[in-house]
Amino acid sequence: MLKKQLITAIALAGATTAGTSQAQAAELTISCGAVGAELTLCEQGVAQWEEKTGHEVDIVSTPNSSTERLSLYQQILSAQSDDIDVMQIDVVWPGLLANHLLDLNETLGADAAEGHFETIVTNNTVDGRLVAMPWFTDAGVLYYRKDLLEEYGFEPPETWQELTEIATEIQAAEREAGNDRMWGYVFQGRAYEGLTCNALEWIASYGGGSVVDTDGEITIDNERAAEALDLAATWIGEISPDGALNYTEEEARGIFQSGNAVFMRNWPYAWSLAQSEDSNVRDKVGVVKLPHGADGESAATLGGWNLAVSKYSEHPELAADLVAFLTGEAEQKRRAIEGAYNPTLASLYQDEEVLEAVPFFGTLYETFTNAVARPSAPTGDNYGRVSNSFFNAVHQVLSGDLSGAEAVAQVDSELSRIKRRRW
């Protein structure tokens, strides 16, 4: 606390920007993005706000793992600390953190979220309070090597079984041709929130439900969910490296972008990086909706991040103004074009410059707007425990320690205990 007060005092004494007196200048802190393009784009947006307002912003470092970042936020907020003014929060966190966050409708006005996707605004509204502004939305998509599928005579897969077969064949052929590092499919297999997203897509696309339904009923223990997990387990060591059991988004992207994977499940942000000048797969990548089970439909997990203001901020109005700037149309358009981050403003999906930069935003618009939500709303404060139970059991299936049937029964039992205590 003392350190921040000292920094703020120095900022107040030293600020000399046009239109802003020394007495008015203030320093804020924001957590946004941990690494890579996400952090860079945030830094650029923050710099523009600093230039516009004359205030200073310190971008604080947070863990790349969303699970670890949530734990950090909970520690800071529980202590009612003012260490971070603006927080980047996952789409499943508003209900968990709402009591510690500012009502942005009060500071920015009742129309603060006008034009943003209604589903996200609803998600971010807790007990009538808008606790976070939509910043960018996400849904899982399938990246594929256009050149390799064309060379071997395949179309993008429609089912997970087709993906398995195509990946197996191309991987074998490429290795025989000399690329012994080629893999068929990479995804997020570490035991963390990213695996919850992947596994929910597998299960939902098989018609196996969403672990917990919107009424709070536990639905995970069924044959289709077990079948989806059993298929995913066959990938490890066959079309996916053993190391995939510890992959997050960036590890998977690293393999794919180096040219050593046929397919990759990831979020839209990976598009601009795959198309960068130093990418080994530049102009060789296609993006389509994720596959589905034999009798199901494609399912993409709803992702995305929002910006919220801590109730314990010493500068709540300034912090809210920074949030409004970063989530505004101009900034969202820039981030879409430069980093392929999905806007939360529907109008930008018809913007010619955006569609020229990221063509699949148009073709996969329904995927983004109809994505499957994780069961955070019906489970409330228990969502963290629900997700932990789920991704740990799925990881055991991928590791060969449980069958799909054993895993879904285990999750059902664990969630039932959680529900009995305080659902």
GUTILUM-836545 format. One record per atom (N, C-alpha, C): residue in three letters; y, z, x. Coordinates in steps of 0.02 Angstrom, whole numbers, plus 50000, padded with zeros to 5 digits. Atoms other than C-alpha are relative to their C-alpha. Layout:
BEGIN
ALAYZX;...
***
This chain:
BEGIN
MET499405000050042;MET500005000050000;MET500625000050043;LEU499424999549956;LEU501205004950140;LEU500124993450036;LYS499945006349965;LYS500844988750231;LYS500354994949957;LYS499705004950043;LYS501294978250081;LYS500745001549987;GLN499314998150011;GLN502884988150049;GLN500434998050059;LEU499645001849940;LEU503404985150229;LEU500114992550003;ILE499945007349999;ILE503054966550218;ILE500514997749950;THR499535001950051;THR504024965350056;THR500715001750022;ALA499344998049977;ALA505484974750133;ALA500274995150051;ILE499805005049950;ILE505534962650279;ILE500194993549966;ALA499855006250035;ALA505474947950160;ALA500685000449964;LEU499374999150035;LEU506914955050059;LEU500594999750048;ALA499464999849953;ALA507954957750214;ALA500134993350033;GLY499945006149961;GLY507614940950292;GLY500084993749960;ALA499995006150040;ALA507654928750146;ALA500714997249996;THR499355003350005;THR509084916350155;THR499904992949977;THR500135006750026;THR508664901650043;THR500534998249950;ALA499475002550043;ALA509834890749943;ALA499905002349929;GLY500024998050070;GLY510234897749773;GLY499665006649988;THR500344993650009;THR509314914049804;THR500295005050048;SER499704995149956;SER510204929249871;SER499475004250034;GLN500474995849964;GLN509414941049994;GLN499715005449954;ALA500224994650044;ALA509314954549861;ALA499494997649949;GLN500455002650052;GLN508384943149742;GLN499334997950028;ALA500615002749971;ALA507074936549862;ALA499445005249999;ALA500574995450002;ALA505344944149848;ALA499394996550029;GLU500635002849975;GLU503614941649920;GLU499445001749953;LEU500584999150043;LEU502074939249813;LEU499374998850041;THR500655001649971;THR500234938649857;THR499584996549948;ILE500445003750045;ILE498984926549784;ILE499344998750035;SER500655002049974;SER497134923649808;SER499824993549965;CYS500185006550030;CYS496674905449783;CYS499604996050050;GLY500425003949956;GLY495244896149860;GLY499845003950063;ALA500194996449939;ALA494294902850008;ALA499984995550061;VAL500075004649944;VAL494004887450115;VAL500154992949977;GLY499995007250012;GLY494224868750130;GLY500584997549959;ALA499485003450037;ALA495174857350014;ALA500325004449947;GLU499734995650052;GLU495374870549879;GLU500555004450028;LEU499504995849968;LEU496314881949997;LEU500614995850021;THR499455004349978;THR497354867650068;THR500454998049942;LEU499615002150058;LEU497894861449897;LEU500405005849971;CYS499644994150023;CYS498354879049846;CYS500605001550044;GLU499454998849953;GLU499394881450002;GLU500584995149989;GLN499485005050012;GLN500324865249966;GLN500395001449936;GLY499674998450063;GLY500684870049786;GLY500445006150005;VAL499624993949990;VAL501254887349835;VAL500644998550040;ALA499425001749959;ALA502414879849967;ALA500544996749958;GLN499515003350044;GLN503244869049834;GLN500365005249957;TRP499694994750041;TRP503554884449725;TRP500485004250042;GLU499564996249955;GLU504264893849874;GLU500664996350012;GLU499405004049989;GLU505474879649909;GLU500454999849938;LYS499635000350063;LYS505974878749727;LYS500355006649984;THR499744993550022;THR506264897349702;THR500325004350054;GLY499744995949947;GLY506664904449872;GLY499605006350013;HIS500434994249989;HIS505314917649859;HIS499434998150047;GLU500545001149953;GLU503874919649980;GLU499335002249970;VAL500674998450026;VAL502004920049944;VAL499525000550058;ASP500524999049950;ASP500634926850053;ASP499334998549968;ILE500665001850027;ILE498944918650021;ILE499485004450035;VAL500484995349971;VAL497634932150048;VAL499304997050001;SER500685002649992;SER495884928450107;SER499525004049955;THR500524996950042;THR494444931849986;THR499334996850016;PRO500665002949985;PRO492564929050000;PRO499904993349965;ASN500175006450030;ASN491924911349967;ASN499515001049942;SER500494998550053;SER490504918649862;SER500375002949940;SER499674997550060;SER491104921049683;SER499765007049983;THR500264993450014;THR489974936249665;THR500365005250042;GLU499664995349955;GLU490774944649816;GLU500745000549983;ARG499295000050017;ARG492524939649760;ARG500125004449938;LEU499934995850059;LEU492274947749590;LEU499965007450019;SER500064993049978;SER491714963849674;SER500645002450033;LEU499374998249967;LEU493284963749781;LEU500555001149948;TYR499494999350052;TYR494404961049629;TYR499915006649962;GLN500134993950039;GLN493554975149535;GLN500205006250038;GLN499794994349959;GLN493854987049680;GLN500765000750000;ILE499274999849996;ILE495694982349694;ILE500305002149933;LEU499714998550066;LEU496034983049507;LEU499825007049977;SER500194993350020;SER495064999049478;SER500445005350034;ALA499554995549964;ALA496185007249608;ALA500724999249978;GLN499335001550023;GLN497705000249516;GLN500464998250058;SER499635002149941;SER498254992749680;SER500414993849986;ASP499585005950008;ASP499664980149692;ASP499904995150059;ASP500125004149941;ASP498884971649844;ASP499994992549985;ILE500015007150019;ILE498634955149750;ILE500374999349933;ASP499615001150062;ASP499904949149621;ASP499664995049955;VAL500315005550038;VAL499044932949566;VAL499294999150024;MET500715000649983;MET497154931349561;MET499704993749970;GLN500395005750025;GLN496074915949547;GLN499355002949972;ILE500594997050031;ILE494724920949423;ILE499554994749968;ASP500515004550027;ASP493134912349369;ASP500045000049924;VAL499985000850073;VAL492934906149191;VAL499615005449964;VAL500404994850034;VAL491684920149156;VAL500275007050011;TRP499744993349984;TRP492794934449215;TRP500535002849953;PRO499474997050041;PRO494194936249085;PRO499805006249962;GLY500224994150037;GLY493194948348979;GLY499875006050044;LEU500154994649953;LEU492704958549132;LEU500635003350027;LEU499414997649966;LEU494454960249201;LEU500605000949954;ALA499445000450046;ALA495544959049046;ALA500455006149999;ASN499614993850006;ASN496094977249042;ASN500485000950059;HIS499584999349941;HIS496894975149213;HIS500494994250008;LEU499605006149992;LEU497784958649181;LEU500574999749950;LEU499405000850041;LEU499494954249111;LEU499874995249942;ASP500015004750056;ASP499674945948940;ASP500524994750015;LEU499535005349979;LEU500434929348993;LEU500384997249941;ASN499615002150058;ASN500974925448815;ASN500655004049994;GLU499414995850003;GLU502204939748830;GLU500524997850052;THR499545001749947;THR502954933948994;THR500194992650001;LEU499875007249998;LEU502814915048977;LEU500154997049931;GLY499875002550067;GLY502984913348788;GLY499354998349963;ALA500595001150042;ALA501794910348643;ALA499704993150010;ASP500255006949991;ASP501634891748688;ASP499804998850073;ALA500145000649928;ALA501174895248870;ALA499414995350014;ALA500615004049987;ALA499454886848856;ALA499964993749958;GLU500005006050043;GLU499964872448742;GLU499804993950041;GLY500235006049966;GLY499084856248790;GLY499385000850042;HIS500604998749962;HIS497684864648886;HIS499394999849953;PHE500615000250041;PHE495874863048827;PHE499935006449960;GLU500014994350045;GLU495704874348677;GLU499425004750017;THR500574995749985;THR493984880548728;THR500145004750058;ILE499854995749942;ILE494644887148893;ILE500535005249982;VAL499494995350022;VAL496174894948813;VAL499685005649959;THR500364995050040;THR495034903648689;THR499605004650045;ASN500394996149951;ASN493924909248833;ASN500445005150036;ASN499554995849961;ASN495434916548922;ASN500425004849956;THR499644995650046;THR496084925648768;THR499545005749979;VAL500414994150014;VAL495404943348750;VAL500405004849956;ASP499664995650048;ASP495884953948599;ASP500724997649987;GLY499355002950015;GLY497324942048565;GLY500474999450059;ARG499585000449940;ARG497984942948743;ARG499784994350045;LEU500155005449953;LEU498084927648855;LEU500015002950070;VAL500034996449936;VAL497484935549016;VAL499954995450060;ALA500035004749944;ALA497344919749121;ALA500194993049975;MET499825006950015;MET498044902049125;MET499484995350030;PRO500485004849973;PRO496824887449145;PRO500314996250059;TRP499755003349940;TRP497004879949319;TRP499614993550014;PHE500415006150000;PHE495554867849335;PHE499335001649969;THR500644999050032;THR493964865549238;THR499464996550042;ASP500565002549962;ASP492254860749302;ASP499394999249956;ALA500665000650029;ALA490554854949249;ALA499564996850052;GLY500455002849950;GLY489044851049354;GLY499884992649989;VAL500135007250003;VAL488774832549394;VAL499484998250054;LEU500495002549952;LEU487484822349489;LEU500314994650044;TYR499785004949951;TYR488024813349647;TYR499384996250025;TYR500575003949974;TYR486914799249710;TYR500244994750048;ARG499855005349952;ARG486854786549849;ARG499914993249967;LYS500035006550032;LYS487284770049767;LYS499634994950043;ASP500305005049955;ASP486744760149919;ASP499255000750003;LEU500724998949994;LEU485024768149930;LEU499644998349935;LEU500325001750063;LEU484624766649746;LEU499974992549990;GLU500005007350006;GLU485134748449750;GLU499494996950047;GLU500465002749950;GLU484134745149908;GLU499275000649977;TYR500704998850020;TYR482544752449833;TYR499874998349927;GLY500105002650067;GLY482804745249659;GLY499985005149944;PHE499994994850052;PHE483194760849557;PHE500685000449966;GLU499404998050037;GLU484464765449424;GLU500065007650005;PRO499944992650000;PRO485174783149418;PRO499525003149950;PRO500514996950043;PRO483874794849342;PRO500295002949936;GLU499794996950063;GLU483994800349161;GLU499655006749988;THR500364993750008;THR482694814249171;THR499895003250068;TRP500144996549938;TRP482304827449300;TRP499364997550033;GLN500615002749973;GLN480574820249319;GLN500134993450036;GLU499825006349966;GLU481324803149360;GLU500365001450066;LEU499664998249937;LEU482464811249488;LEU499495002150053;THR500524997749953;THR480954819649568;THR499634994150030;GLU500395005749977;GLU480004803249579;GLU500414995450045;ILE499575004549960;ILE481474792749643;ILE500165003350067;ALA499844996449939;ALA481954806049770;ALA499415000050048;THR500614999949958;THR480164807149833;THR499904993350034;GLU500135006649973;GLU480004788449857;GLU500524998050053;ILE499485002049953;ILE481684785449941;ILE499985004450063;GLN500054995549942;GLN481494800750053;GLN499454997750047;ALA500565002249959;ALA479804794650114;ALA500164993550036;ALA499845006549970;ALA480424776950144;ALA500535000750055;GLU499484999149950;GLU481974782650238;GLU499735003550062;ARG500294996649942;ARG480974794250348;ARG499554995350040;GLU500425005049966;GLU479754780350386;GLU500434995150039;ALA499555004649966;ALA481244769650434;ALA500375003350058;GLY499714996749942;GLY481794782750560;GLY500465005849987;ASN499564994450016;ASN482904795150468;ASN499585006049979;ASP500454994550016;ASP481794810450480;ASP500375006149973;ARG499604994550028;ARG483224821550418;ARG500174998849926;MET499845001650070;MET483324813250247;MET499625004549951;TRP500304996250055;TRP483024823850093;TRP500174996649934;GLY499915003350064;GLY482884818549913;GLY500535003349956;TYR499564996650047;TYR483904831949824;TYR500245006650030;VAL499724993649978;VAL485084846149872;VAL500405003049942;PHE499674996550055;PHE485794859249756;PHE500155007150024;GLN499804993149982;GLN486404877349753;GLN499425004849983;GLY500604996150011;GLY484844887949776;GLY500035007250022;ARG499934993049979;ARG485514904249847;ARG499995004549938;ALA500014995250056;ALA485284919749738;ALA500715002549989;TYR499314998250016;TYR487074920249672;TYR500204996349937;GLU499785002950063;GLU488124914149526;GLU499884992549996;GLY500125007250000;GLY487934896049579;GLY499304998149977;LEU500685001350023;LEU486064897049549;LEU499945001149925;THR499974999150073;THR486404903849375;THR500224993549967;CYS499745006350028;CYS487404887849343;CYS499474994550002;ASN500525005149993;ASN486034876349410;ASN499425001249952;ALA500594998450041;ALA484614885249320;ALA500154999549926;LEU499815000750071;LEU485564885849155;LEU499994992649980;GLU500035007250013;GLU485744866849167;GLU499294997549992;TRP500705002050006;TRP483884864649196;TRP499715002249933;ILE500314997150060;ILE483384876149054;ILE500304997049937;ALA499685002750061;ALA484664870048927;ALA499814992749990;SER500175007150007;SER484234851848964;SER499274999049980;TYR500695000250024;TYR482404855848925;TYR499955002749929;GLY500014997150066;GLY482904863348758;GLY499805007350000;GLY500214993149992;GLY482584880848824;GLY500535005249987;GLY499484995250018;GLY484214888648766;GLY500465001750057;SER499484998149951;SER485574897648862;SER499935007250023;VAL500174993249977;VAL484714914048912;VAL500165005249946;VAL499784995750055;VAL485724923748782;VAL500434995649954;ASP499625004450045;ASP486384914948626;ASP500675003149981;THR499324997850016;THR488124916548552;THR500025006349957;ASP500044993950039;ASP487544930648437;ASP499755006050040;GLY500234994649958;GLY486944940948584;GLY499255000950001;GLU500734999650001;GLU485094937548554;GLU499714997150065;ILE500315002349938;ILE484024935648711;ILE499504994549984;THR500415005950018;THR483194918448708;THR499614997250059;ILE500265003049939;ILE482574915848886;ILE499244999250001;ASP500735000049993;ASP480714919348860;ASP499694994749954;ASN500305005550038;ASN480084902348800;ASN499694994950047;GLU500395004749959;GLU478934888548862;GLU500434994850034;ARG499585005349971;ARG480294875648890;ARG500415002550059;ALA499644997049943;ALA481314887249000;ALA499535000750059;ALA500484999249946;ALA479754891149101;ALA499824993350031;GLU500175006749975;GLU479324872649117;GLU500554997350046;ALA499445002349959;ALA481064868649185;ALA500005003450068;LEU500004996449937;LEU480934882149317;LEU499414998050044;ASP500595002049961;ASP479184876949369;ASP500124993250034;LEU499855006549969;LEU479784859049399;LEU500465001050060;ALA499534998849945;ALA481244865249505;ALA499655002950061;ALA500364996949944;ALA480044875549610;ALA499634994850042;THR500365005149963;THR479094859749658;THR500444996250049;TRP499545003649956;TRP480654852849743;TRP500035003150070;ILE499904996549937;ILE480724866049880;ILE499454998050050;GLY500475002149949;GLY479924859550039;GLY499744992949990;GLU500225006850015;GLU479584842749956;GLU500594995250000;ILE499415004350000;ILE481204834049907;ILE500635004050017;SER499444995649981;SER482334848949946;SER499785004250060;PRO500204996049941;PRO482344858050114;PRO499905007449981;ASP500094992850011;ASP481754876050124;ASP500675003650003;GLY499344997049993;GLY483534879950174;GLY500414999949936;ALA499645000250064;ALA484104875549998;ALA499985006749965;LEU500044993350029;LEU483554893149951;LEU500595004350020;ASN499404996349979;ASN485144898650040;ASN500634995749995;TYR499415004450006;TYR486324884449993;TYR500485002249945;THR499474999950050;THR487974886649905;THR500264992849994;GLU499725006750009;GLU489074871849857;GLU500134996550067;GLU499805003249938;GLU489684868850033;GLU499414998050045;GLU500595002049960;GLU487984868950119;GLU499684993749971;ALA500285006050032;ALA487334856349992;ALA500444993950015;ARG499545005649987;ARG488884845550014;ARG499944997750073;GLY500055001949930;GLY488694846050203;GLY499404995550013;ILE500595004249992;ILE486934838850193;ILE500124993149970;PHE499905006350035;PHE487414825450067;PHE500534995850036;GLN499455003849971;GLN489044820350151;GLN499834997650071;SER500225002449935;SER488184818850320;SER499534994049994;GLY500435005750011;GLY487094805350241;GLY499275001649995;ASN500704997949996;ASN485504815550233;ASN499715002549934;ALA500294998450065;ALA485184817150046;ALA500134994249952;VAL499945005450049;VAL484894804649906;VAL500405002449940;PHE499664997250059;PHE485484815949763;PHE500295006950017;MET499714993449993;MET486584831249751;MET500295002349933;ARG499654996950056;ARG487084842849610;ARG500595003950028;ASN499424996349977;ASN488844849049635;ASN500554999449947;TRP499435000350044;TRP490554850849553;TRP500434994050019;PRO499595006049986;PRO491854836749544;PRO500415000250064;TYR499584999649940;TYR492834843349693;TYR499704996150059;ALA500335003249943;ALA491534835649811;ALA500144992650004;TRP499885007150001;TRP492054818049760;TRP500514997950053;SER499475002149954;SER493674817049859;SER499785001150073;LEU500244998749933;LEU492824824550012;LEU499494994850022;ALA500495005349984;ALA491394811950002;ALA500354993450013;GLN499635006249991;GLN492714798249996;GLN500515000350057;SER499524999349945;SER493714804750144;SER499834995350057;GLU500085004949946;GLU493954794050299;GLU499445001950048;ASP500514997949953;ASP492764804450404;ASP499325001349969;SER500644999050035;SER491374804850274;SER499504994650017;ASN500535004949985;ASN489724796650319;ASN499784996149939;VAL500235003450062;VAL489474791550137;VAL500594997049962;ARG499425002850034;ARG491194784850097;ARG499834993249969;ASP500125006150039;ASP491094771049964;ASP499264998749987;LYS500725000850013;LYS489214773949949;LYS499765004849945;VAL500184994650046;VAL489264787449814;VAL500164998249928;GLY499895000550071;GLY489074786749626;GLY499945006949968;VAL500034993650036;VAL489284800849500;VAL499814998649927;VAL500225000650070;VAL488374802349333;VAL499865007049972;LYS500174993650030;LYS487934815949211;LYS499325002350026;LEU500634997249976;LEU486504827349257;LEU499414997749957;PRO500605001950039;PRO484714822849205;PRO499825005249948;HIS500234995550053;HIS483794831049061;HIS499245000350000;GLY500724999650008;GLY482034836549015;GLY499754994349957;ALA500305005650036;ALA480824824848929;ALA500264999349929;ASP499795000250070;ASP481394829448753;ASP500705003149990;GLY499364996750007;GLY483104836848790;GLY500594995450012;GLU499385003749986;GLU484884831448825;GLU500335002950062;SER499654997749940;SER485934832448982;SER500435006149984;ALA499594993950008;ALA486754849449004;ALA500365001450065;ALA499604998349941;ALA488154853749124;ALA500335006749988;THR499714993350008;THR488694871649151;THR500764999650005;LEU499274999549998;LEU490514875249113;LEU500215004450058;GLY499724996249945;GLY491414880549268;GLY500754999849997;GLY499285000349998;GLY493194881349322;GLY500315006650017;TRP499644994149978;TRP494494893549380;TRP500685000549967;ASN499374998550034;ASN496034901549308;ASN500435004350045;LEU499554995749963;LEU497544910849373;LEU500245005649954;ALA499814994150039;ALA497934928449313;ALA500475004350041;VAL499534995449967;VAL499264941449352;VAL499775007249990;SER500204993050003;SER498794959249394;SER500535004249963;LYS499544995450035;LYS499554972549280;LYS500365004550049;TYR499724995449952;TYR499934982149438;TYR500484996650049;SER499525003749959;SER501044968749515;SER500695003149996;GLU499314997550000;GLU502774974549568;GLU500494994649975;HIS499565005650020;HIS503464957349519;HIS499644995849946;PRO500415003550050;PRO502554952549357;PRO500324993649974;GLU499685006050026;GLU503854940049296;GLU499974994350051;LEU500045005149947;LEU503914930849463;LEU499284997550007;ALA500715001949994;ALA502014931049474;ALA499804995349943;ALA500155004350058;ALA501894923549299;ALA500334993150009;ASP499665006549988;ASP503154910049349;ASP499614995950050;LEU500425003549952;LEU502074905649499;LEU499384997149966;VAL500585002350037;VAL500564904349384;VAL500174993949957;ALA499795005650042;ALA501514893049264;ALA500114993750041;PHE499885005849957;PHE502034881649407;PHE499344996950024;LEU500625002649972;LEU500294880149483;LEU499534997049947;THR500435002750053;THR499464876749315;THR500354994749958;GLY499625005050037;GLY500804864549256;GLY499754993050011;GLU500255006950000;GLU500564845949228;GLU500074996650068;ALA499895003549937;ALA501334839649391;ALA499515002550054;GLU500444997249950;GLU500314851449499;GLU499274998349985;GLN500695001850017;GLN498694848249404;GLN499864992650014;LYS500095007149986;LYS498964829549421;LYS499914998950075;ARG500065000749928;ARG499224831049608;ARG499325002350025;ARG500644997449979;ARG497664841549628;ARG499424995449978;ALA500515004750023;ALA496654829049524;ALA499964993950045;ILE499985006149959;ILE497204814249629;ILE499785001450072;GLU500144998649930;GLU497094822449799;GLU499355003750012;GLY500604995949988;GLY495614834049773;GLY499454999449949;ALA500505001050053;ALA494674828049618;ALA499855006449961;TYR500084994050041;TYR494954844749531;TYR500174998349927;ASN499925001850070;ASN494734842649344;ASN500595003549967;PRO499444996850035;PRO496354845649248;PRO499765003649937;THR500134996750063;THR496364857349100;THR500464997449945;LEU499555003250047;LEU497674846549015;LEU499704993449978;ALA500345005950025;ALA496884833348903;ALA500384993650015;SER499595006049989;SER498324821148930;SER499874996850067;LEU500115002849933;LEU497894819049114;LEU499374995950005;TYR500605004150000;TYR496214811349071;TYR500134992949975;GLN499795006750019;GLN497174796249008;GLN500524997350048;ASP499505001949950;ASP498334795449158;ASP499704994850047;GLU500275005649961;GLU498094778949251;GLU499915001850074;GLU500054998249929;GLU498434786249423;GLU499415004850012;VAL500564995449994;VAL497174800149395;VAL499344996349996;LEU500635003750009;LEU495824788249334;LEU499874995150057;GLU500095004349942;GLU496134776549479;GLU499725003950059;ALA500234995849945;ALA495854790849601;ALA499305002749988;VAL500654997050017;VAL494354798349510;VAL499734996549938;PRO500215004150058;PRO493554785049398;PRO499545003749952;PHE500494996850044;PHE492164796349331;PHE500315005249954;PHE499664995650047;PHE493444807749248;PHE500014997049930;GLY499995003450065;GLY493524794649111;GLY499314999549970;THR500675001150027;THR491674790849093;THR499625006449984;LEU500344993650012;LEU491134809049100;LEU500455005049964;TYR499544995650035;TYR492544816048993;TYR499635004649952;GLU500374995850048;GLU491324822148859;GLU499585005250035;THR500384995149961;THR490274830648992;THR500445006050016;PHE499554994649982;PHE491784840749044;PHE500235004049939;THR499744996550059;THR492364844948868;THR499455003349959;ASN500554997150039;ASN490634849148799;ASN499505003850044;ALA500434996549953;ALA489944858948946;ALA499715006449968;VAL500354994150026;VAL488724873348915;VAL500295006350032;ALA499714993849974;ALA489524890448932;ALA499465004950021;ARG500454994549982;ARG488664904349025;ARG500095005749950;PRO499984994950054;PRO488274919348913;PRO500455006050017;SER499554994549983;SER489784929448969;SER500335003049939;ALA499674997450060;ALA490604930948798;ALA499555004849960;PRO500414995450039;PRO489114938448704;PRO499775006250038;THR500234994249961;THR488644950148847;THR500565004250028;GLY499414996149982;GLY490404955848890;GLY499965003050069;ASP499984996649936;ASP490504968849028;ASP499324999850036;ASN500675000249970;ASN488634966849057;ASN499834993350032;TYR500185006749977;TYR488754948549108;TYR499785000050074;GLY500184999949930;GLY488684952449294;GLY499275002050010;ARG500704997749996;ARG487034961749271;ARG499534994849971;VAL500415005250030;VAL486364948049158;VAL499894994350049;SER500055005649953;SER486754934449284;SER499595001950061;ASN500404997749942;ASN486044944649429;ASN499265000049984;SER500704999950020;SER484414947149335;SER499734992949997;PHE500215006950009;PHE484324928649296;PHE499934996450066;PHE500055003949938;PHE484734921249465;PHE499505002950050;ASN500514997249955;ASN483624933549558;ASN499294997949980;ALA500665002250023;ALA482134929049449;ALA499894992650014;VAL500065007249985;VAL482484910449467;VAL499884999050074;HIS500105000749928;HIS482594912549655;HIS499295001750019;GLN500704998449987;GLN480884920749653;GLN499534994349981;VAL500405005950018;VAL480194905549563;VAL500064994650053;LEU499895005149949;LEU480974893649689;LEU499655002050066;SER500314997549938;SER480274904549830;SER499245000249995;GLY500734999950009;GLY478514903749756;GLY499725006849985;ASP500234993250012;ASP478424922249713;ASP499845001349927;LEU500134999450072;LEU478414920149523;LEU499894993249970;SER500045006150040;SER477884906849400;SER500584999949952;GLY499465000450049;GLY479134900649273;GLY499885004849942;ALA500164995550057;ALA478234910249134;ALA500115007350019;GLU499904993249978;GLU478234926249235;GLU500745001750006;ALA499294998849989;ALA480074924349277;ALA500375001049934;VAL499634999450063;VAL480694921549099;VAL499805006449963;ALA500214993750031;ALA479644936249038;ALA500345006050035;GLN499674994649963;GLN480374947149176;GLN500735000649980;VAL499294999950019;VAL482164942149133;VAL500085002849929;ASP499984997550069;ASP481824945248948;ASP499945007649999;SER500114992849998;SER481194962748988;SER500615003650028;GLU499424996849969;GLU482654966949102;GLU500614999849955;LEU499425000650044;LEU483964960448982;LEU499935004349938;SER500124995750058;SER483154969848838;SER500195007250017;ARG499814993249979;ARG483374986048937;ARG500765000850003;ILE499274999949996;ILE485194981848972;ILE500305000349930;LYS499735000450068;LYS485494977748790;LYS499905006649963;ARG500134993650034;ARG484704993948728;ARG500495005450022;ARG499564994849974;ARG485825004348839;ARG500724999149977;ARG499295000750017;ARG487524996748806;ARG500214992749992;TRP499825007150011;TRP487564978648747;TRP500624999749957;
***
